[in-house]
Amino acid sequence: MTSFDINNNGLTELNEHLYRQVHTVGEILENLNAVMASVPTAVDNKATGVWLELQKEWNNAYTEMTQKLNRNTLASIDVHEIFNNGDNRSATIMMS
């Protein structure tokens, strides 16, 4: 008989861990953006264009990462539910 084991709880834990890590990155970027807000004054507006462009890039990268994480998390939750439903259905059939 062939069998396989899916660690459903491990998948949930992984998703939660990824979410926490991305949230931490978001907090770091918020702090960085707050510090960067004072750059134009500190450099007498001479490097503002460079800093603003870099800030825009990392904010866009973070937004894209968050969107991908959300999509992939939802997909993995769907897979988790499909396997759970299959496990439950199989158990019901076996017990019949």
C-alpha positions in Angstrom: 0.0 0.0 0.0 1.3 3.4 -0.9 1.0 6.2 1.6 2.2 9.8 2.1 2.1 12.2 4.9 1.4 15.9 4.7 2.4 18.0 7.7 -0.6 20.3 7.6 0.3 22.0 10.8 3.9 22.6 9.5 2.4 24.3 6.5 0.4 26.6 8.6 3.4 27.4 10.8 5.5 28.1 7.8 2.9 30.6 6.4 2.7 32.3 9.8 6.5 32.5 10.0 6.7 34.1 6.6 4.0 36.6 7.4 5.8 37.6 10.6 9.1 38.1 8.7 7.5 40.2 6.0 5.7 42.2 8.6 9.1 42.8 10.3 10.6 44.0 7.0 7.6 46.3 6.7 8.4 47.8 10.1 12.0 48.3 9.2 11.1 50.0 6.0 8.7 52.3 7.8 11.5 53.3 10.2 13.9 53.7 7.2 11.4 55.9 5.4 11.0 58.1 8.5 14.7 58.6 8.7 15.0 59.2 4.9 12.3 61.9 5.2 15.0 64.1 6.7 17.6 63.4 4.0 16.6 66.4 1.7 17.2 68.8 4.6 20.4 67.1 5.7 22.0 67.2 2.2 20.6 70.6 1.3 18.4 69.0 -1.4 21.4 68.0 -3.4 20.9 64.3 -3.3 17.1 64.2 -2.9 16.5 62.7 -6.4 18.8 59.8 -5.7 17.4 59.0 -2.3 13.8 59.4 -3.5 14.4 57.0 -6.4 15.9 54.4 -4.1 13.2 54.8 -1.6 10.6 54.3 -4.3 12.4 51.2 -5.4 12.5 49.5 -2.0 8.9 50.5 -1.2 7.8 49.0 -4.6 9.8 45.9 -3.9 8.3 45.5 -0.5 4.8 46.0 -1.9 5.4 43.4 -4.6 6.8 40.9 -2.0 3.8 41.4 0.3 1.3 40.9 -2.6 3.1 37.7 -3.7 3.3 36.4 -0.1 -0.5 37.1 0.3 -1.3 35.3 -3.0 0.9 32.3 -2.2 -0.3 32.1 1.4 -3.9 31.9 0.2 -2.9 29.3 -2.3 -1.2 27.2 0.3 -4.1 27.5 2.7 -6.3 26.2 -0.2 -4.0 23.3 -0.6 -4.0 22.7 3.1 -7.8 22.6 3.2 -7.9 20.3 0.1 -5.6 17.8 1.9 -7.5 18.0 5.1 -10.8 17.4 3.3 -9.2 14.5 1.4 -7.9 13.0 4.7 -11.3 13.4 6.3 -13.1 11.9 3.4 -10.7 9.0 3.2 -11.1 8.3 6.9 -14.9 8.4 6.5 -14.7 5.9 3.6 -12.4 3.6 5.4 -14.6 3.6 8.5 -17.7 2.8 6.5 
